[in-house]
Amino acid sequence: MFYRGKFSDGGDGRDMGAKRQRLGDPGSSFYGTSPGSSYMYNPTPYAYAGQPPPFPVVKLRGLPFDCTEADVAEFLHGLDIVDVLFVHKNSKFSGEAFCVLGYPLQVDFALSRNRQNMGRRYVEVFRSKRQEYYKAIANEVSDARGSSPRRNVPRAKSYDEGKDSAEHTGVLRLRGLPFSAGKDDIMDFFKDFVLSESSIHFTMNSEGRPTGEGFVEFASAEDSKAAMAKDRMTLGSRYIELFPSSHEELDEAVSRGR
């Protein structure tokens, strides 16, 4: 599959390309139809004259520094968002992001949003390439694992100490999930623990779109505490942040999405 690229994360040898296999899976929206999409662009295999279709990714620049994945999805309203990757420099958000779309022809519609406003700021939209996107993935994973010499170590230590001292109730909140993540992805992420689909919850915005956050209910407080060892490990191209939570916070977040 031309869609896969290989990056070793330098830690346990996991293949970044294999972790993104859902992008190249023949059953994904890139190759098949997407009934819920506003744009039904699924060119036949002959549309590119025997050549593989271009990788559908754009680069956004000038994003607000409090921007979320839900904001990007709203900015590109109507397009199939497969993944959003925020770019960091010196452990700080740079205002840039890569957005992988469902179909190559959706890139042109994303480009039509160039210099449109998100809040008070106008956002620039550029064509990008698969290699540039995967390079950004590798940089983000490297920084997340602390291999960057410019990482803000004291702040990270304080941040971790706060998590370690938090009380566990058996519920963890997940942040930074790919929009395309499903319950099977979460179960695989926590494969050392016994989870059921009913114990996994994704939060939605007021329009019913994923926010990039979710909650997992574990069998016990001891299990949720042990699962914190997965904090900042990767799911697809994204590293996932974990936070001790509660059933009350879970219920409130799920109700808000309804």
Rosetta blueprint (number, residue, H / E / L):
1 M L
2 F L
3 Y L
4 R L
5 G L
6 K L
7 F L
8 S E
9 D L
10 G L
11 G L
12 D L
13 G L
14 R L
15 D E
16 M H
17 G H
18 A H
19 K H
20 R L
21 Q H
22 R H
23 L H
24 G H
25 D L
26 P L
27 G L
28 S L
29 S L
30 F L
31 Y L
32 G L
33 T L
34 S L
35 P L
36 G L
37 S L
38 S L
39 Y L
40 M L
41 Y L
42 N L
43 P L
44 T L
45 P H
46 Y H
47 A H
48 Y H
49 A L
50 G L
51 Q L
52 P L
53 P L
54 P L
55 F L
56 P L
57 V E
58 V E
59 K E
60 L E
61 R E
62 G L
63 L L
64 P L
65 F L
66 D L
67 C L
68 T L
69 E H
70 A H
71 D H
72 V H
73 A H
74 E H
75 F H
76 L L
77 H L
78 G L
79 L L
80 D L
81 I E
82 V E
83 D E
84 V E
85 L E
86 F E
87 V E
88 H E
89 K E
90 N L
91 S L
92 K E
93 F E
94 S E
95 G E
96 E E
97 A E
98 F E
99 C E
100 V E
101 L E
102 G L
103 Y L
104 P L
105 L L
106 Q H
107 V H
108 D H
109 F H
110 A H
111 L H
112 S L
113 R L
114 N L
115 R L
116 Q E
117 N E
118 M E
119 G L
120 R L
121 R E
122 Y E
123 V E
124 E E
125 V E
126 F E
127 R E
128 S L
129 K L
130 R H
131 Q H
132 E H
133 Y H
134 Y H
135 K H
136 A H
137 I H
138 A H
139 N H
140 E H
141 V H
142 S H
143 D H
144 A H
145 R L
146 G L
147 S L
148 S L
149 P L
150 R L
151 R L
152 N L
153 V H
154 P H
155 R H
156 A H
157 K H
158 S H
159 Y H
160 D H
161 E H
162 G H
163 K H
164 D H
165 S H
166 A L
167 E L
168 H L
169 T L
170 G L
171 V E
172 L E
173 R E
174 L E
175 R E
176 G L
177 L L
178 P L
179 F L
180 S L
181 A L
182 G L
183 K H
184 D H
185 D H
186 I H
187 M H
188 D H
189 F H
190 F L
191 K L
192 D L
193 F L
194 V L
195 L L
196 S L
197 E H
198 S H
199 S H
200 I E
201 H E
202 F E
203 T E
204 M E
205 N L
206 S L
207 E L
208 G L
209 R L
210 P E
211 T E
212 G E
213 E E
214 G E
215 F E
216 V E
217 E E
218 F L
219 A L
220 S L
221 A H
222 E H
223 D H
224 S H
225 K H
226 A H
227 A H
228 M H
229 A H
230 K H
231 D L
232 R L
233 M L
234 T E
235 L E
236 G L
237 S L
238 R E
239 Y E
240 I L
241 E E
242 L E
243 F E
244 P E
245 S L
246 S L
247 H H
248 E H
249 E H
250 L H
251 D H
252 E H
253 A H
254 V H
255 S H
256 R H
257 G H
258 R L
